[in-house]
Amino acid sequence: MDKTMQHEDLRELFCRRERRSVSAAREFVREALGAWGWDARADDVVLCVSELATNALVHGVPPGRGYLLRLWLYEQGVALRVEVHDSGDGRPRVCDPDGESGRGLRLVDALADTWGVGQRDPGKVVWCAFTLP
């Protein structure tokens, strides 16, 4: 992983297009959530990050590029937004699983409080949000 940026309420990690970037993203998120006291939803957030990062690698990151993972804490620390920025085309959607694929966004849809897709040039931002119970 190349670059990290950390502020009190914002953490970013740029990941190259390589399989090990997903495990690095999970570790980065666990560390940030621990520092923020977000243990109650950590497993849900980490699983969603893993799915979004994997989708970015498989569907959204052309060779020679990477993706940006951004964690943003807001609402006085009780809400969290996760963003995965990539430069690929297409708009992700929940679909029926077929064999070994198709479950990622279904998991994000089930675990996150909300999620969506935003535009960027080039590419897109796939995000999900969580609140503490």
N, CA, C and O atoms as a DFTB+ gen file, in Angstrom:
532 C
 N C O
     1  1       0.839      -1.134       0.000
     2  2       0.000       0.000       0.000
     3  2       0.899       1.216       0.000
     4  3       1.961       1.230       0.623
     5  1       0.468       2.198      -0.687
     6  2       1.356       3.318      -0.940
     7  2       1.278       4.417       0.088
     8  3       2.221       4.637       0.848
     9  1       0.183       5.091       0.114
    10  2       0.083       6.317       0.906
    11  2      -1.049       6.200       1.900
    12  3      -2.098       5.620       1.620
    13  1      -0.811       6.764       3.065
    14  2      -1.887       6.871       4.034
    15  2      -1.992       8.318       4.475
    16  3      -0.999       9.045       4.512
    17  1      -3.201       8.725       4.805
    18  2      -3.426      10.048       5.351
    19  2      -4.307       9.858       6.575
    20  3      -5.292       9.121       6.533
    21  1      -3.947      10.526       7.663
    22  2      -4.729      10.393       8.875
    23  2      -4.976      11.765       9.489
    24  3      -4.053      12.556       9.686
    25  1      -6.223      12.021       9.782
    26  2      -6.655      13.173      10.561
    27  2      -7.528      12.609      11.662
    28  3      -7.817      11.413      11.682
    29  1      -7.941      13.448      12.560
    30  2      -8.739      12.960      13.679
    31  2      -9.978      12.195      13.229
    32  3     -10.296      11.146      13.789
    33  1     -10.680      12.712      12.220
    34  2     -11.936      12.109      11.782
    35  2     -11.898      11.555      10.360
    36  3     -12.940      11.177       9.824
    37  1     -10.723      11.497       9.742
    38  2     -10.606      11.047       8.364
    39  2      -9.345      10.206       8.212
    40  3      -8.266      10.602       8.652
    41  1      -9.492       9.049       7.590
    42  2      -8.344       8.189       7.289
    43  2      -8.450       7.779       5.828
    44  3      -9.537       7.461       5.345
    45  1      -7.317       7.786       5.124
    46  2      -7.286       7.366       3.725
    47  2      -6.119       6.428       3.493
    48  3      -5.064       6.551       4.116
    49  1      -6.326       5.492       2.588
    50  2      -5.288       4.565       2.181
    51  2      -5.401       4.367       0.686
    52  3      -6.467       4.010       0.185
    53  1      -4.311       4.594      -0.033
    54  2      -4.290       4.287      -1.460
    55  2      -3.702       2.898      -1.634
    56  3      -2.637       2.591      -1.099
    57  1      -4.396       2.070      -2.379
    58  2      -3.974       0.686      -2.598
    59  2      -3.728       0.429      -4.077
    60  3      -4.524       0.824      -4.929
    61  1      -2.635      -0.226      -4.365
    62  2      -2.341      -0.626      -5.737
    63  2      -3.211      -1.813      -6.142
    64  3      -3.813      -2.482      -5.302
    65  1      -3.261      -2.051      -7.429
    66  2      -4.034      -3.183      -7.960
    67  2      -3.253      -4.479      -7.729
    68  3      -2.522      -4.948      -8.601
    69  1      -3.427      -5.040      -6.535
    70  2      -2.817      -6.315      -6.186
    71  2      -3.658      -6.972      -5.112
    72  3      -4.248      -6.291      -4.274
    73  1      -3.713      -8.286      -5.133
    74  2      -4.583      -9.037      -4.221
    75  2      -4.335      -8.708      -2.755
    76  3      -5.288      -8.622      -1.980
    77  1      -3.087      -8.523      -2.358
    78  2      -2.792      -8.278      -0.941
    79  2      -3.338      -6.936      -0.453
    80  3      -3.356      -6.675       0.750
    81  1      -3.778      -6.092      -1.372
    82  2      -4.321      -4.810      -0.944
    83  2      -5.613      -4.977      -0.148
    84  3      -5.920      -4.134       0.695
    85  1      -6.371      -6.032      -0.390
    86  2      -7.616      -6.250       0.350
    87  2      -7.318      -6.548       1.817
    88  3      -7.974      -5.996       2.700
    89  1      -6.356      -7.400       2.087
    90  2      -6.009      -7.676       3.484
    91  2      -5.400      -6.451       4.146
    92  3      -5.633      -6.214       5.331
    93  1      -4.630      -5.673       3.407
    94  2      -4.088      -4.431       3.962
    95  2      -5.204      -3.439       4.274
    96  3      -5.137      -2.731       5.279
    97  1      -6.226      -3.381       3.426
    98  2      -7.376      -2.501       3.669
    99  2      -8.110      -2.927       4.938
   100  3      -8.499      -2.084       5.746
   101  1      -8.300      -4.232       5.113
   102  2      -8.960      -4.721       6.330
   103  2      -8.165      -4.341       7.581
   104  3      -8.737      -3.884       8.570
   105  1      -6.863      -4.529       7.532
   106  2      -6.013      -4.191       8.680
   107  2      -6.054      -2.688       8.972
   108  3      -6.139      -2.282      10.131
   109  1      -5.995      -1.875       7.932
   110  2      -6.063      -0.422       8.060
   111  2      -7.371      -0.002       8.739
   112  3      -7.373       0.862       9.615
   113  1      -8.480      -0.622       8.326
   114  2      -9.792      -0.294       8.880
   115  2      -9.876      -0.726      10.342
   116  3     -10.369       0.029      11.181
   117  1      -9.405      -1.921      10.654
   118  2      -9.436      -2.391      12.055
   119  2      -8.667      -1.442      12.970
   120  3      -9.124      -1.135      14.071
   121  1      -7.510      -0.981      12.522
   122  2      -6.719      -0.042      13.331
   123  2      -7.461       1.274      13.537
   124  3      -7.490       1.805      14.647
   125  1      -8.056       1.797      12.473
   126  2      -8.793       3.064      12.584
   127  2     -10.002       2.909      13.507
   128  3     -10.239       3.758      14.366
   129  1     -10.763       1.832      13.333
   130  2     -11.944       1.621      14.165
   131  2     -11.562       1.450      15.630
   132  3     -12.262       1.949      16.511
   133  1     -10.468       0.755      15.900
   134  2      -9.989       0.609      17.273
   135  2      -9.620       1.944      17.884
   136  3      -9.942       2.209      19.042
   137  1      -8.946       2.789      17.117
   138  2      -8.565       4.118      17.608
   139  2      -9.791       4.984      17.873
   140  3      -9.777       5.834      18.763
   141  1     -10.852       4.766      17.096
   142  2     -12.068       5.558      17.250
   143  2     -13.050       4.948      18.246
   144  3     -14.082       5.559      18.524
   145  1     -12.771       3.776      18.788
   146  2     -13.685       3.128      19.728
   147  2     -14.910       2.535      19.062
   148  3     -15.986       2.494      19.659
   149  1     -14.757       2.077      17.835
   150  2     -15.869       1.534      17.064
   151  2     -15.896       0.003      17.101
   152  3     -16.195      -0.628      16.088
   153  1     -15.596      -0.588      18.228
   154  2     -15.537      -2.045      18.329
   155  2     -16.890      -2.708      18.082
   156  3     -16.935      -3.826      17.570
   157  1     -17.987      -2.051      18.431
   158  2     -19.316      -2.653      18.336
   159  2     -19.701      -3.009      16.901
   160  3     -20.427      -3.982      16.695
   161  1     -19.244      -2.260      15.911
   162  2     -19.614      -2.532      14.512
   163  2     -18.408      -2.910      13.659
   164  3     -18.503      -2.959      12.432
   165  1     -17.291      -3.173      14.297
   166  2     -16.040      -3.393      13.557
   167  2     -16.152      -4.546      12.565
   168  3     -15.711      -4.410      11.424
   169  1     -16.724      -5.666      12.964
   170  2     -16.803      -6.813      12.054
   171  2     -17.632      -6.497      10.816
   172  3     -17.258      -6.879       9.707
   173  1     -18.757      -5.801      10.992
   174  2     -19.587      -5.426       9.844
   175  2     -18.836      -4.492       8.901
   176  3     -18.854      -4.678       7.684
   177  1     -18.180      -3.490       9.471
   178  2     -17.448      -2.515       8.654
   179  2     -16.313      -3.200       7.900
   180  3     -16.134      -2.966       6.704
   181  1     -15.555      -4.031       8.579
   182  2     -14.415      -4.704       7.943
   183  2     -14.889      -5.622       6.819
   184  3     -14.268      -5.665       5.757
   185  1     -15.963      -6.345       7.035
   186  2     -16.475      -7.213       5.976
   187  2     -16.925      -6.394       4.769
   188  3     -16.658      -6.779       3.631
   189  1     -17.597      -5.284       5.000
   190  2     -18.033      -4.430       3.889
   191  2     -16.836      -3.848       3.144
   192  3     -16.840      -3.794       1.915
   193  1     -15.820      -3.415       3.871
   194  2     -14.605      -2.904       3.224
   195  2     -13.966      -3.994       2.382
   196  3     -13.534      -3.737       1.258
   197  1     -13.901      -5.196       2.907
   198  2     -13.318      -6.306       2.164
   199  2     -14.067      -6.539       0.850
   200  3     -13.448      -6.741      -0.194
   201  1     -15.383      -6.512       0.906
   202  2     -16.191      -6.726      -0.301
   203  2     -16.032      -5.588      -1.301
   204  3     -15.884      -5.828      -2.499
   205  1     -16.061      -4.336      -0.810
   206  2     -15.929      -3.198      -1.722
   207  2     -14.537      -3.137      -2.338
   208  3     -14.398      -2.817      -3.518
   209  1     -13.510      -3.438      -1.555
   210  2     -12.142      -3.440      -2.086
   211  2     -11.970      -4.552      -3.122
   212  3     -11.342      -4.345      -4.160
   213  1     -12.521      -5.712      -2.840
   214  2     -12.441      -6.816      -3.802
   215  2     -13.162      -6.462      -5.092
   216  3     -12.652      -6.724      -6.181
   217  1     -14.348      -5.867      -4.976
   218  2     -15.073      -5.440      -6.180
   219  2     -14.278      -4.418      -6.975
   220  3     -14.247      -4.472      -8.204
   221  1     -13.630      -3.483      -6.276
   222  2     -12.808      -2.498      -6.983
   223  2     -11.685      -3.183      -7.752
   224  3     -11.424      -2.842      -8.905
   225  1     -11.029      -4.133      -7.129
   226  2      -9.942      -4.850      -7.804
   227  2     -10.429      -5.636      -9.014
   228  3      -9.815      -5.600     -10.081
   229  1     -11.528      -6.339      -8.838
   230  2     -12.008      -7.224      -9.899
   231  2     -12.696      -6.460     -11.027
   232  3     -12.534      -6.799     -12.199
   233  1     -13.464      -5.427     -10.673
   234  2     -14.303      -4.760     -11.671
   235  2     -13.948      -3.307     -11.961
   236  3     -14.356      -2.782     -12.997
   237  1     -13.200      -2.638     -11.079
   238  2     -13.077      -1.194     -11.219
   239  2     -11.704      -0.616     -11.386
   240  3     -11.570       0.579     -11.651
   241  1     -10.665      -1.429     -11.241
   242  2      -9.314      -0.872     -11.300
   243  2      -8.597      -1.421     -12.527
   244  3      -8.246      -2.600     -12.565
   245  1      -8.379      -0.574     -13.529
   246  2      -7.631      -1.031     -14.704
   247  2      -6.168      -1.322     -14.335
   248  3      -5.663      -0.806     -13.338
   249  1      -5.500      -2.140     -15.135
   250  2      -4.079      -2.421     -14.878
   251  2      -3.263      -1.130     -14.738
   252  3      -3.454      -0.161     -15.472
   253  1      -2.351      -1.160     -13.770
   254  2      -1.493      -0.002     -13.539
   255  2      -2.104       1.073     -12.657
   256  3      -1.461       2.088     -12.389
   257  1      -3.324       0.872     -12.206
   258  2      -4.008       1.857     -11.360
   259  2      -4.202       1.284      -9.966
   260  3      -3.655       0.232      -9.635
   261  1      -4.976       1.977      -9.162
   262  2      -5.266       1.538      -7.810
   263  2      -6.609       2.069      -7.371
   264  3      -7.371       2.602      -8.177
   265  1      -6.898       1.922      -6.090
   266  2      -8.139       2.461      -5.546
   267  2      -7.836       3.172      -4.237
   268  3      -6.841       2.884      -3.571
   269  1      -8.702       4.096      -3.885
   270  2      -8.574       4.872      -2.657
   271  2      -9.653       4.426      -1.693
   272  3     -10.834       4.389      -2.037
   273  1      -9.232       4.086      -0.474
   274  2     -10.152       3.755       0.608
   275  2     -10.192       4.940       1.552
   276  3      -9.154       5.390       2.036
   277  1     -11.388       5.447       1.815
   278  2     -11.546       6.599       2.713
   279  2     -12.545       6.243       3.812
   280  3     -13.631       5.731       3.538
   281  1     -12.164       6.518       5.048
   282  2     -13.035       6.363       6.213
   283  2     -13.267       7.750       6.782
   284  3     -12.318       8.495       7.026
   285  1     -14.507       8.089       6.989
   286  2     -14.840       9.424       7.473
   287  2     -15.798       9.289       8.641
   288  3     -16.908       8.781       8.487
   289  1     -15.368       9.743       9.807
   290  2     -16.168       9.726      11.026
   291  2     -16.881      11.073      11.154
   292  3     -16.250      12.122      11.020
   293  1     -18.191      11.051      11.411
   294  2     -18.952      12.309      11.520
   295  2     -20.059      12.161      12.548
   296  3     -20.158      11.133      13.217
   297  1     -20.894      13.189      12.674
   298  2     -21.962      13.219      13.688
   299  2     -21.395      12.981      15.088
   300  3     -21.905      12.147      15.836
   301  1     -20.352      13.709      15.433
   302  2     -19.690      13.602      16.737
   303  2     -19.221      12.167      17.024
   304  3     -19.238      11.719      18.170
   305  1     -18.805      11.462      15.979
   306  2     -18.212      10.146      16.150
   307  2     -19.170       8.975      16.199
   308  3     -18.735       7.850      16.440
   309  1     -20.467       9.194      15.980
   310  2     -21.408       8.077      16.029
   311  2     -21.799       7.570      14.641
   312  3     -22.557       6.607      14.530
   313  1     -21.298       8.199      13.593
   314  2     -21.592       7.762      12.230
   315  2     -20.281       7.637      11.457
   316  3     -19.336       8.395      11.678
   317  1     -20.247       6.676      10.556
   318  2     -19.052       6.385       9.770
   319  2     -19.444       6.181       8.325
   320  3     -20.409       5.479       8.025
   321  1     -18.693       6.794       7.435
   322  2     -18.864       6.585       5.993
   323  2     -17.594       5.947       5.463
   324  3     -16.487       6.404       5.745
   325  1     -17.767       4.891       4.695
   326  2     -16.666       4.186       4.035
   327  2     -16.816       4.440       2.546
   328  3     -17.901       4.266       1.991
   329  1     -15.734       4.851       1.894
   330  2     -15.759       5.079       0.453
   331  2     -14.620       4.318      -0.202
   332  3     -13.503       4.278       0.315
   333  1     -14.917       3.712      -1.350
   334  2     -13.884       3.107      -2.184
   335  2     -13.982       3.784      -3.547
   336  3     -14.981       3.652      -4.255
   337  1     -12.928       4.507      -3.896
   338  2     -12.854       5.255      -5.155
   339  2     -12.064       4.428      -6.159
   340  3     -10.961       3.971      -5.859
   341  1     -12.620       4.234      -7.348
   342  2     -11.852       3.574      -8.403
   343  2     -12.104       4.280      -9.728
   344  3     -13.005       5.112      -9.832
   345  1     -11.315       3.951     -10.729
   346  2     -11.416       4.640     -12.017
   347  2     -12.094       3.799     -13.084
   348  3     -12.011       4.125     -14.268
   349  1     -12.759       2.730     -12.690
   350  2     -13.429       1.860     -13.651
   351  2     -14.801       2.347     -14.048
   352  3     -15.421       3.155     -13.357
   353  1     -15.263       1.839     -15.176
   354  2     -16.601       2.156     -15.667
   355  2     -17.629       1.278     -14.961
   356  3     -17.277       0.388     -14.187
   357  1     -18.868       1.535     -15.229
   358  2     -19.945       0.685     -14.723
   359  2     -20.506       1.181     -13.415
   360  3     -19.904       1.991     -12.711
   361  1     -21.672       0.670     -13.116
   362  2     -22.371       1.022     -11.885
   363  2     -22.716      -0.269     -11.149
   364  3     -23.549      -1.042     -11.621
   365  1     -22.090      -0.514     -10.002
   366  2     -22.364      -1.752      -9.267
   367  2     -23.820      -1.832      -8.821
   368  3     -24.463      -0.816      -8.555
   369  1     -24.320      -3.050      -8.748
   370  2     -25.683      -3.282      -8.282
   371  2     -25.742      -4.635      -7.602
   372  3     -24.933      -5.522      -7.872
   373  1     -26.715      -4.777      -6.714
   374  2     -26.952      -6.056      -6.052
   375  2     -27.547      -7.000      -7.092
   376  3     -28.501      -6.653      -7.787
   377  1     -26.975      -8.189      -7.187
   378  2     -27.501      -9.160      -8.136
   379  2     -27.602     -10.521      -7.458
   380  3     -27.094     -10.722      -6.355
   381  1     -28.262     -11.443      -8.133
   382  2     -28.370     -12.799      -7.604
   383  2     -27.020     -13.486      -7.703
   384  3     -26.365     -13.420      -8.744
   385  1     -26.598     -14.144      -6.631
   386  2     -25.308     -14.835      -6.670
   387  2     -25.340     -15.990      -7.661
   388  3     -26.343     -16.691      -7.791
   389  1     -24.217     -16.175      -8.358
   390  2     -24.107     -17.304      -9.283
   391  2     -22.821     -18.064      -8.976
   392  3     -21.733     -17.671      -9.395
   393  1     -22.967     -19.136      -8.253
   394  2     -21.789     -19.929      -7.900
   395  2     -20.933     -19.219      -6.875
   396  3     -21.338     -19.037      -5.727
   397  1     -19.731     -18.814      -7.303
   398  2     -18.770     -18.223      -6.379
   399  2     -18.758     -16.700      -6.380
   400  3     -17.967     -16.104      -5.649
   401  1     -19.592     -16.059      -7.162
   402  2     -19.564     -14.595      -7.203
   403  2     -20.967     -14.037      -7.043
   404  3     -21.955     -14.770      -7.084
   405  1     -21.036     -12.717      -6.859
   406  2     -22.322     -12.052      -6.773
   407  2     -22.837     -11.801      -5.371
   408  3     -23.956     -11.316      -5.206
   409  1     -22.042     -12.122      -4.347
   410  2     -22.511     -11.955      -2.975
   411  2     -22.038     -10.661      -2.317
   412  3     -22.599     -10.255      -1.300
   413  1     -21.034     -10.015      -2.865
   414  2     -20.401      -8.865      -2.220
   415  2     -21.344      -7.739      -1.865
   416  3     -21.445      -7.356      -0.699
   417  1     -22.038      -7.201      -2.857
   418  2     -22.943      -6.088      -2.571
   419  2     -24.177      -6.538      -1.808
   420  3     -24.799      -5.736      -1.111
   421  1     -24.535      -7.798      -1.927
   422  2     -25.642      -8.333      -1.122
   423  2     -25.263      -8.274       0.358
   424  3     -26.096      -7.929       1.197
   425  1     -24.003      -8.611       0.686
   426  2     -23.525      -8.509       2.071
   427  2     -23.485      -7.054       2.528
   428  3     -23.905      -6.737       3.641
   429  1     -22.980      -6.173       1.672
   430  2     -22.930      -4.747       2.028
   431  2     -24.341      -4.234       2.282
   432  3     -24.575      -3.504       3.246
   433  1     -25.272      -4.609       1.431
   434  2     -26.662      -4.183       1.575
   435  2     -27.260      -4.672       2.899
   436  3     -28.045      -3.964       3.530
   437  1     -26.887      -5.877       3.313
   438  2     -27.424      -6.455       4.549
   439  2     -26.771      -5.873       5.802
   440  3     -27.444      -5.722       6.822
   441  1     -25.488      -5.547       5.754
   442  2     -24.750      -5.150       6.951
   443  2     -24.681      -3.641       7.181
   444  3     -24.741      -3.186       8.323
   445  1     -24.558      -2.870       6.114
   446  2     -24.453      -1.412       6.255
   447  2     -25.835      -0.813       6.481
   448  3     -26.844      -1.394       6.082
   449  1     -25.875       0.350       7.121
   450  2     -27.151       1.041       7.301
   451  2     -27.673       1.566       5.976
   452  3     -28.882       1.592       5.746
   453  1     -26.773       1.981       5.112
   454  2     -27.117       2.449       3.776
   455  2     -25.875       2.342       2.904
   456  3     -24.761       2.254       3.420
   457  1     -26.055       2.350       1.598
   458  2     -24.927       2.329       0.675
   459  2     -25.365       2.924      -0.656
   460  3     -26.558       3.077      -0.918
   461  1     -24.390       3.255      -1.489
   462  2     -24.716       3.817      -2.783
   463  2     -23.491       3.940      -3.661
   464  3     -22.393       3.512      -3.305
   465  1     -23.714       4.541      -4.825
   466  2     -22.656       4.736      -5.808
   467  2     -22.707       6.185      -6.261
   468  3     -23.770       6.703      -6.603
   469  1     -21.549       6.835      -6.259
   470  2     -21.443       8.195      -6.744
   471  2     -20.498       8.262      -7.930
   472  3     -19.682       7.364      -8.135
   473  1     -20.610       9.311      -8.698
   474  2     -19.759       9.503      -9.868
   475  2     -18.482      10.236      -9.493
   476  3     -18.472      11.034      -8.557
   477  1     -17.426       9.972     -10.207
   478  2     -16.187      10.737     -10.162
   479  2     -15.579      10.647     -11.544
   480  3     -15.978       9.805     -12.348
   481  1     -14.637      11.491     -11.822
   482  2     -14.056      11.520     -13.162
   483  2     -12.564      11.246     -13.084
   484  3     -11.825      12.107     -12.606
   485  1     -12.091      10.107     -13.523
   486  2     -12.871       9.004     -14.086
   487  2     -13.361       8.075     -12.995
   488  3     -12.831       8.073     -11.884
   489  1     -14.370       7.287     -13.312
   490  2     -14.782       6.213     -12.425
   491  2     -15.967       6.502     -11.533
   492  3     -16.917       7.188     -11.910
   493  1     -15.871       5.936     -10.301
   494  2     -17.002       5.976      -9.376
   495  2     -16.510       5.883      -7.943
   496  3     -15.347       5.574      -7.683
   497  1     -17.422       6.159      -7.020
   498  2     -17.202       5.977      -5.595
   499  2     -18.325       5.074      -5.094
   500  3     -19.501       5.418      -5.203
   501  1     -17.961       3.932      -4.552
   502  2     -18.949       3.063      -3.922
   503  2     -18.784       3.275      -2.422
   504  3     -17.682       3.151      -1.889
   505  1     -19.882       3.593      -1.746
   506  2     -19.808       3.956      -0.330
   507  2     -20.848       3.190       0.478
   508  3     -21.840       2.689      -0.050
   509  1     -20.585       3.119       1.763
   510  2     -21.571       2.592       2.699
   511  2     -21.421       3.354       4.010
   512  3     -20.365       3.919       4.291
   513  1     -22.482       3.364       4.807
   514  2     -22.472       4.136       6.047
   515  2     -23.027       3.292       7.191
   516  3     -23.854       2.401       6.999
   517  1     -22.535       3.612       8.391
   518  2     -22.881       2.884       9.605
   519  2     -23.088       3.889      10.739
   520  3     -22.497       4.969      10.742
   521  1     -23.927       3.520      11.691
   522  2     -24.029       4.291      12.933
   523  2     -23.842       3.344      14.102
   524  3     -24.132       2.152      14.003
   525  1     -23.357       3.880      15.204
   526  2     -23.217       3.078      16.406
   527  2     -24.581       2.845      17.027
   528  3     -25.454       3.710      16.949
   529  1     -24.777       1.682      17.647
   530  2     -26.086       1.398      18.265
   531  2     -26.325       2.293      19.471
   532  3     -27.370       2.196      20.114
